[in-house]
């Protein structure tokens, strides 16, 4: 279909942006639960919350862009925003994966720091 001077092919980036928005929101819903059970203090919690906040902000920015009328949307801005959102999501998931694999040093004194067998 054609709307103004844009064809469907010209607007496929909007589909990609919506998929990225969905992925970010889907992941964020679980990060709140994960963060709730993290031990207070410590470097990991600080890094996790910082990455979570950055993902939240990027997700909201993307959402605001996609709420605009198609004629007001600038392709380059949307592509940059959803690329950044996906990058922030990857960073957050990698942070959790590294901790889960035991490769990260946890100085929080939380679970797993006991010397009991």
C-alpha positions as CSV (number, residue, x, y, z in Angstrom):
1,X,0.0,0.0,0.0
2,X,1.0,3.6,-0.5
3,X,0.6,6.4,2.0
4,X,1.8,9.7,0.6
5,X,5.2,9.1,-0.9
6,X,5.9,6.0,1.3
7,X,5.4,2.4,0.2
8,X,5.2,-0.6,2.5
9,X,8.8,-1.5,1.7
10,X,9.9,2.0,2.8
11,X,8.2,1.4,6.2
12,X,9.4,-2.1,7.1
13,X,11.7,-0.5,9.6
14,X,8.6,0.3,11.6
15,X,7.9,-3.4,11.9
16,X,11.4,-4.0,13.1
17,X,11.1,-1.2,15.6
18,X,7.8,-2.6,17.0
19,X,9.4,-6.0,17.3
20,X,12.3,-4.5,19.2
21,X,9.9,-2.6,21.5
22,X,8.0,-5.8,22.2
23,X,11.3,-7.7,23.1
24,X,12.4,-4.9,25.4
25,X,9.1,-4.7,27.2
26,X,8.9,-8.4,27.5
27,X,12.4,-8.6,29.0
28,X,11.8,-5.7,31.3
29,X,8.8,-7.3,33.0
30,X,11.0,-10.0,34.3
31,X,13.9,-7.7,35.3
32,X,11.8,-6.2,38.0
33,X,11.2,-9.6,39.7
34,X,14.9,-10.5,39.2
35,X,16.0,-7.2,40.8
36,X,13.7,-7.7,43.8
37,X,15.5,-10.8,44.8
38,X,19.0,-9.5,44.3
39,X,21.0,-9.0,47.5
40,X,21.1,-5.3,48.6
41,X,24.3,-3.5,47.9
42,X,27.1,-4.9,45.9
43,X,28.5,-4.1,42.5
44,X,26.3,-6.5,40.5
45,X,23.1,-5.0,41.8
46,X,24.4,-1.5,41.0
47,X,25.3,-2.5,37.4
48,X,22.1,-4.4,36.9
49,X,19.9,-1.5,38.0
50,X,21.9,0.9,35.9
51,X,21.5,-1.2,32.8
52,X,17.8,-1.8,33.6
53,X,17.3,2.0,33.9
54,X,19.0,2.6,30.6
55,X,16.9,0.0,28.9
56,X,13.7,1.4,30.4
57,X,14.6,4.9,29.2
58,X,15.5,3.7,25.7
59,X,12.3,1.6,25.5
60,X,10.1,4.6,26.5
61,X,11.9,6.8,23.9
62,X,11.2,4.2,21.2
63,X,7.6,3.9,22.3
64,X,7.1,7.7,22.1
65,X,8.6,7.7,18.5
66,X,6.3,4.9,17.4
67,X,3.2,6.6,18.8
68,X,3.6,9.5,16.3
69,X,1.8,9.7,13.0
70,X,3.7,8.0,10.2
71,X,4.2,11.4,8.5
72,X,6.0,12.7,11.5
73,X,8.4,9.7,12.0
74,X,12.0,10.1,10.8
75,X,13.4,6.8,9.7
76,X,17.0,7.4,10.8
77,X,15.9,8.4,14.3
78,X,13.7,5.4,14.7
79,X,16.4,3.0,13.4
80,X,19.0,4.5,15.7
81,X,16.6,4.3,18.7
82,X,15.6,0.7,18.2
83,X,19.2,-0.4,17.5
84,X,20.2,1.3,20.8
85,X,17.3,-0.4,22.6
86,X,18.4,-3.8,21.3
87,X,22.0,-3.1,22.3
88,X,20.9,-2.2,25.8
89,X,18.8,-5.3,26.0
90,X,21.7,-7.4,24.9
91,X,24.0,-5.8,27.5
92,X,21.5,-6.4,30.3
93,X,21.0,-10.1,29.3
94,X,24.7,-10.6,29.0
95,X,25.2,-9.1,32.5
96,X,22.7,-11.6,33.9
97,X,24.2,-14.5,31.9
98,X,27.7,-13.8,33.2
99,X,26.5,-13.8,36.8
100,X,24.6,-17.0,36.2
101,X,27.6,-18.7,34.8
102,X,29.6,-17.8,37.9
103,X,32.2,-15.8,35.9
104,X,31.3,-12.5,37.6
105,X,32.7,-11.6,41.0
106,X,29.9,-10.9,43.4
107,X,31.2,-8.7,46.3
108,X,27.7,-8.2,47.8
109,X,28.1,-10.9,50.4
110,X,24.8,-12.4,49.3
111,X,23.9,-15.9,48.4
112,X,26.8,-18.1,47.4
113,X,29.3,-16.3,49.6
114,X,29.0,-18.6,52.6
115,X,31.9,-21.0,53.3
116,X,29.4,-23.8,54.4
117,X,29.4,-26.9,52.1
